[in-house]
């Protein structure tokens, strides 16, 4: 019985891994060798960030669906998707939020503010820094920032100003839904 479990478990894990990566394959529009390279890069991220491999695949799939790396091919696309997956995983961990929420916000910020992955990282880092110094959690700052970003951009505010405003709004006790409608 134990010998059967020893053989069955690795097979099941390999099957689960392939099943989880199938979503990436479906949306990636990449050659098989590129897919295997991307898979290896995503697996490598789990050694640095406390998120399981299937979580990394889910982030990568969602990022590809959001158009991350759509204008790139080959090695450049692998770097872009890996970079965004890493950024999302680190942001989710730092802000203590779901990977899907971090990915949604970061993709929106990147698109609307024309940010690189490094720019997205800087934005998330600023939010975390301000949350450490104020009565506002980084998750709340990010949520309010996302709600006021369009109006702030039209009004000519910089990203730093919008983050400071979002922090002030939350510290004053206003929730994200109220901030987004006034």
Number of C-alpha atoms within 10 A of each C-alpha: 5 7 7 8 10 10 10 11 11 11 12 11 11 11 12 13 14 14 12 18 21 15 17 23 18 12 15 24 13 17 12 10 10 17 18 13 15 24 21 11 18 25 17 14 19 17 11 10 13 12 17 13 19 18 19 27 23 19 27 29 23 21 27 23 16 15 14 23 21 15 9 13 15 15 11 12 20 22 16 21 26 23 21 26 28 23 21 30 25 20 25 20 16 14 20 13 14 13 23 17 15 24 23 15 19 26 22 16 21 16 14 12 16 11 17 15 21 13 15 22 19 13 19 26 16 17 25 20 13 18 19 12 10 13 14 21 21 25 21 20 28 22 21 25 26 19 18 19 23 16 12 16 14 8 9 10 15 13 17 12 12 22 24 17 18 28 25 17 20 21 17 11 10 13 16 20 11 11 16 16 8 6
